[in-house]
Amino acid sequence: MNLPDYNFLSVPLWLITALHLLTLTAHFVAMNFVFGGTMVLLFSRLENKWQQAEIRKYVKLLPSVMAATVTLGVAPLLFLQLVYGRVVYSAAIVSGWFFLFVVVAAMIAYYLLYGASFAADKPDRGFGRYLWPALVTLAYVSFAYSSIFSLAERPELIEMMYAQDQSGGAINPDIGAYLFRWLHMILGAITVGGFFVGMIGRNNDAVFQIARRAFLYGMVAAMAVGLVYLFTLGEYILALMRSVGIWALTVSIFLSLGSMHFFFKKKFLPAGLMLFVSMFGMVATRHVLRLIRLDGVFDPSTIPVDPQWSVFAIFLVCFVLAIVLITYMLRLFFSDR
């Protein structure tokens, strides 16, 4: 009996990589709206904050954008598993319980965001009792993913951990390898969240002021932590400096600084485009670093390619439809207001 071979790519690797980076960037944009925006709202100091119409509008949007976050997160996760399944699945098995609880945490956060959204229709009720626990569950999701995907780049550590504990309850012990990476993501989320809060609250000077502070301080802090993260790379930093990744990172930094100029002038279209391309460049830099870390252990370019364009076409149609529907939902939301 001849079993079918599953160890192949259904489209060329360059196309999978391009779509992976693009969809992951889109996922991060939606995620930062929810996660970063929630942090901006909760930590900001504003008199009668929850009575502001713009704040309530933002909170009303959270469940819909959370749904978009999950939808946009499926594609990059599938692309990652398609190419790097051997290392990703291994890391997920070692930290199995933490990985499985991500689904539970996301469902809890979704429920809490709906609670906050419904409370927005009642001026005598606050949002903190919903948004604070939602923020905690989302922080767990981000930390668990950072830990597991960082572990996936350390096959030798996976082997050692599995030999010691097969319960699925082990967490990546090399916290220093991903702590600053995780903090960089958190601070980046605050920056992007500040952008969205400012865009929605652009006609309210007080709301736009807290958005400006979040955008500025979040970006400066993210750059500082990102620099620290670079120095924690050790032997890999020289390889990164000689790769295309450093150029992508440099362009991303300049675009981020440029977006700040347009954001402060309330020119949200150029600011948003520059911010998106900047995020894409940083995602690409992280992808290059993954390849550097796995060099000599796993090379995705050696995976055979057996094109199945019909399956790819189905995915592309579904993905485009999802983007169109999300855009339509957002337009309906804002047109009603």
C-alpha positions in Angstrom: 0.0 0.0 0.0 1.5 3.3 -1.1 0.6 6.2 1.3 0.4 9.7 -0.2 3.4 11.9 0.5 2.5 15.0 2.5 6.0 16.4 2.7 5.8 18.9 -0.1 4.7 22.5 -0.8 1.6 23.0 -3.0 2.9 26.4 -4.3 6.4 27.8 -4.6 8.1 28.7 -1.3 8.5 32.4 -2.3 4.8 32.8 -2.7 4.0 31.1 0.6 6.6 33.3 2.3 5.1 36.5 0.7 1.6 35.6 1.7 2.7 34.5 5.2 4.4 37.9 5.8 1.5 39.8 4.4 -1.3 38.0 6.3 0.7 38.0 9.5 1.1 41.8 9.2 -2.6 42.2 8.6 -3.2 40.0 11.7 -0.9 42.2 13.8 -2.8 45.3 12.7 -6.1 43.9 13.8 -4.6 42.5 17.0 -3.0 45.8 17.9 -6.3 47.5 17.5 -7.8 45.3 20.1 -4.8 44.6 22.4 -2.9 47.9 22.0 -6.1 50.0 21.9 -7.4 48.4 25.1 -4.1 49.1 26.9 -4.3 52.8 25.7 -7.9 53.1 27.0 -7.2 51.5 30.3 -3.9 53.2 31.2 -4.8 56.6 30.0 -5.9 59.4 32.4 -8.8 61.3 31.1 -11.6 63.0 33.0 -14.9 61.1 32.5 -13.1 58.8 30.2 -15.8 56.2 29.8 -18.4 58.9 29.0 -16.5 60.1 26.0 -18.4 59.3 22.8 -15.2 58.4 20.9 -14.1 56.0 23.6 -17.5 54.3 23.6 -17.3 54.0 19.8 -13.9 52.3 20.1 -15.1 49.9 22.7 -18.1 49.0 20.5 -15.7 48.1 17.7 -13.6 45.7 19.8 -15.7 42.5 19.3 -15.8 42.9 15.5 -12.1 43.6 15.3 -11.4 40.7 17.6 -13.2 38.5 15.1 -11.1 40.0 12.3 -8.0 39.3 14.4 -8.8 35.6 14.7 -9.8 35.3 11.0 -6.7 37.1 9.8 -4.6 34.9 12.1 -5.6 31.6 10.7 -3.8 32.1 7.3 -0.3 32.9 8.7 -0.6 30.1 11.2 -1.4 27.7 8.5 1.5 29.0 6.3 3.8 28.6 9.3 2.7 25.1 9.9 2.9 24.2 6.2 6.6 25.1 6.0 7.9 24.9 9.5 5.5 22.2 10.8 8.3 19.9 12.0 9.7 22.5 14.5 6.4 24.3 15.3 4.5 21.1 16.1 7.4 19.8 18.2 7.4 23.1 20.3 3.6 23.0 20.6 3.7 19.4 21.9 6.3 20.2 24.6 4.2 23.2 25.7 0.9 21.5 24.7 -1.3 22.7 27.6 -0.2 26.3 27.2 -0.8 26.0 23.4 -4.3 24.5 23.8 -5.3 27.1 26.5 -4.7 29.8 23.9 -8.1 28.9 22.3 -9.8 29.1 25.7 -8.2 32.4 26.5 -9.2 33.8 23.1 -12.8 32.7 23.7 -12.9 34.3 27.2 -11.5 37.5 25.8 -14.1 37.5 23.0 -16.9 37.1 25.6 -15.5 39.9 27.7 -15.1 42.3 24.8 -18.8 41.7 23.9 -19.6 42.5 27.5 -17.8 45.8 27.3 -19.4 46.5 23.9 -22.9 46.0 25.4 -22.0 48.1 28.4 -21.2 51.0 26.0 -24.9 51.4 25.4 -25.5 52.1 29.1 -23.9 55.4 30.3 -24.1 54.4 33.9 -21.9 51.3 33.6 -18.1 51.2 33.3 -16.0 49.0 31.1 -13.1 48.2 33.4 -14.6 45.1 34.8 -14.7 43.7 31.2 -11.6 45.2 29.7 -9.1 44.4 32.5 -9.7 40.6 32.4 -9.9 40.7 28.6 -6.5 42.4 28.6 -5.0 39.7 30.9 -6.2 36.9 28.7 -4.9 38.6 25.5 -1.6 39.1 27.3 -1.5 35.4 28.0 -2.1 34.6 24.3 0.7 36.9 23.2 3.2 35.5 25.8 2.3 31.9 25.1 2.8 32.3 21.4 6.1 34.2 21.9 7.4 31.4 24.1 6.3 28.6 21.8 7.4 30.1 18.5 10.7 31.1 20.0 11.1 27.5 21.3 10.4 26.3 17.7 13.7 27.9 16.7 15.6 25.8 19.2 15.2 22.1 18.2 18.0 21.0 20.5 16.2 22.6 23.5 12.9 21.0 22.4 14.6 17.6 22.4 16.1 18.2 25.9 12.8 19.4 27.3 10.8 16.5 25.9 13.3 14.0 27.3 12.7 15.5 30.8 8.9 16.1 30.7 6.3 14.6 28.3 3.3 16.0 30.1 2.9 19.0 27.8 3.2 21.3 30.7 6.7 22.7 30.1 7.3 26.3 29.1 10.3 27.6 27.3 12.9 28.0 30.1 15.1 30.4 28.1 13.0 33.4 29.0 15.8 35.8 28.1 15.6 34.7 24.5 12.1 35.9 24.0 11.2 38.3 26.9 12.4 41.4 25.1 10.9 40.2 21.9 7.5 39.9 23.7 7.9 43.3 25.3 8.8 44.8 21.9 5.5 43.4 20.6 3.6 44.8 23.6 5.0 48.3 23.1 4.4 48.1 19.4 0.8 47.2 20.1 0.5 50.4 22.3 1.9 52.4 19.4 -0.5 51.1 16.8 -3.4 51.1 19.3 -2.6 54.8 19.9 -2.9 55.4 16.2 -6.4 53.8 16.0 -7.6 55.6 19.1 -6.3 58.9 17.6 -8.0 58.2 14.3 -11.4 57.5 15.9 -11.0 60.3 18.4 -9.5 62.9 16.0 -12.4 65.4 16.7 -12.0 65.2 20.4 -8.8 67.1 21.5 -8.6 65.3 24.9 -8.9 61.8 23.3 -6.4 62.7 20.5 -4.0 63.9 23.1 -3.8 60.6 24.9 -3.5 58.9 21.6 -0.5 61.1 20.7 1.2 60.3 23.9 0.6 56.5 23.4 1.9 56.7 19.9 5.0 58.7 20.8 6.0 57.0 24.0 5.0 53.5 22.7 7.2 54.0 19.6 10.2 55.3 21.5 10.0 52.5 24.1 9.5 49.9 21.4 12.6 51.1 19.6 14.6 51.0 22.9 13.5 47.5 23.8 14.0 46.3 20.2 17.6 47.5 20.4 18.1 45.6 23.6 16.5 42.5 21.9 19.1 42.8 19.1 21.9 42.7 21.6 20.5 39.5 23.2 20.9 37.7 19.9 24.5 36.9 20.6 26.2 35.1 17.8 23.2 35.6 15.5 23.4 39.4 15.4 26.4 39.3 13.0 24.6 37.1 10.6 21.5 39.4 10.8 23.7 42.4 10.0 25.0 40.7 6.8 21.5 39.8 5.7 18.7 41.6 3.9 16.9 41.7 7.3 18.9 44.6 8.5 17.9 46.7 5.5 14.2 45.8 6.1 14.6 46.8 9.7 16.3 50.1 8.8 13.6 51.1 6.3 10.9 50.1 8.9 12.4 52.4 11.5 12.5 55.4 9.2 8.9 54.7 8.1 7.8 54.5 11.7 9.4 57.9 12.4 7.8 59.3 9.3 4.4 58.0 10.3 4.7 60.0 13.5 5.0 63.2 11.6 1.8 62.6 9.6 -0.1 61.2 12.6 0.5 64.4 14.6 -0.9 66.4 11.7 -3.9 64.1 11.6 -3.1 62.8 8.1 -4.1 59.3 8.9 -3.9 57.8 5.4 -0.2 58.4 4.8 0.5 57.7 8.5 -1.4 54.4 8.3 0.2 53.3 5.1 3.7 54.0 6.4 2.9 52.2 9.7 1.7 49.1 7.8 4.7 48.9 5.6 6.9 49.5 8.6 5.2 46.5 10.4 5.6 44.4 7.3 9.3 45.2 7.2 9.7 44.2 10.9 7.8 40.9 10.3 10.1 40.3 7.4 13.2 41.0 9.6 11.8 38.5 12.2 11.4 35.9 9.4 15.0 36.4 8.3 16.1 35.9 11.9 14.2 32.6 12.1 16.0 31.3 9.0 19.3 32.3 10.6 18.5 30.5 13.8 17.5 27.4 12.0 20.5 27.4 9.6 22.1 24.0 9.6 19.1 22.4 11.3 16.2 23.0 8.9 16.2 24.5 5.5 12.7 25.2 4.0 14.2 25.6 0.5 14.9 21.8 0.4 11.2 20.9 0.7 9.9 19.6 -2.7 7.3 21.6 -4.6 4.3 20.0 -6.2 2.0 22.8 -7.4 -1.8 22.5 -6.7 -3.0 25.8 -8.0 -6.7 24.9 -7.7 -6.4 24.6 -3.9 -4.4 27.8 -3.7 -7.1 29.6 -5.8 -9.8 28.5 -3.3 -7.7 29.9 -0.4 -7.1 33.2 -2.3 -10.8 33.7 -3.1 -11.8 33.0 0.5 -9.1 35.3 1.9 -10.1 38.2 -0.4 -13.8 37.7 0.5 -12.9 37.8 4.2 -11.0 41.1 3.6 -14.0 42.5 1.7 -16.5 41.5 4.3 -14.4 42.9 7.2 -14.1 46.2 5.3 -17.8 46.2 4.6 -18.6 45.6 8.3 -16.4 48.5 9.3 -17.9 50.9 6.7 -21.4 50.0 8.0 -20.4 50.7 11.5 -19.0 54.1 10.8 -21.8 55.0 8.3 -24.4 54.4 11.1 -22.6 57.0 13.1 
